[in-house]
Amino acid sequence: MFKELFISFFKIGLFTFGGGYAMLPLIEKELVEKRKWITEEELLEMFIISQMTPGTIAINAATFIGSKKAGKLGGVVASLGIIFPSLTIITLIYYFLGESFNNPVIHSIFLGIRACIIGLIASSTLKICRKSFVSNISYLLFGIGFILLLVFNINPILLILLGAFIGATATYFIPNKIKSILEVR
């Protein structure tokens, strides 16, 4: 199991340019579809928890899934698997290129990678949206949050707390008649 954990997260780490959002499609393909270690719902919950805890999404996700599959040592092995490729690649790039990042060929390579990363992040966003919009209140909160963030530049932490408060209020304190209006049909 430890070897499988390391190899799976090594593969994900090997192609995780652009951070945690870009790796979501890779995690989904490797861990949900191929290995069937987690479900899509668990992936979404793990991704949300990984964003709320200190550290990078990639390492938090690896630690969470590794621990779930093989205990604490599994979390360590999965985390090492996801870290090792990036560490190796960055070390090699610096060793061979040093200060020559101004090279036009290198610059073009990174521009191409950056464009692909935007596609991966957009794909991740759409998948998260499809799983997250479970009721009309989800759409309402999304709209309010989007406007507050982009138009009024509200602090994202405050926005998360506001969303949690509204979600809890809607679930526990709103009368059933209003809840039935807000639920997805």
Secondary structure, DSSP 8 states (H G I E B T S, - for coil): -HHHHHHHHHHHHHT-TT-HHHHHHHHIIIIIIIS-SS-HHHHHHHHHHHHHSSS-HHHHHHHHHHHHHHHHHHHHHHHHHHHHHHHHHHHHHHHHHTT-TT-HHHHHHHHHHHHHHHHHHHHHHHHHHHHH--BHHHHHHHHHHHHHHHTS---HHHHHHHHHHHHHHHHHTS-HHHHHHHB--
